[in-house]
Amino acid sequence: MSSITIRRLPEPTKEKLRVRAAQAGLSLEAYSRQLLQSASEAESHTPPNLADLAITYFGESNGIDLDLPPRGHDREPLAFD
C-alpha cells in the first residue's frame, strides 16, 4: 500500500475531519483513507446539459407549453457597397 502526504491543509479542515472520524469510531488516518477510497470509486460527475435542464424544469411535463413563432428575418440584409 502506498502513502500520501497532504500539505497546507487548513487547521479547521483537519479538526472537522478529526471530529467526524471520532464520531465514526475511526482514526483520522482510517477515516481519511475511507473518504479517499470512496471518492476514487465514485462515478465521475458530468455537468448537465443546459437544454436538458430547461426541458426538465420548464418543459411540457411541468405544464409549460410555449408556442414559439417560426424563425424568420425581420430585417433586410446589410448591403456593403
C-alpha positions, 0 to 999 in steps of 0.5 A: 500500500502506498502513502500520501502526504497532504500539505497546507491543509487548513487547521479547521479542515483537519479538526472537522475531519478529526471530529467526524472520524471520532464520531465514526469510531475511526482514526483520522488516518482510517477515516481519511483513507475511507473518504479517499477510497470512496471518492476514487470509486465514485462515478465521475460527475458530468455537468448537465446539459443546459437544454436538458435542464430547461426541458426538465424544469420548464418543459411540457411535463411541468405544464409549460407549453410555449408556442414559439413563432417560426424563425424568420428575418425581420430585417433586410440584409446589410448591403456593403457597397 
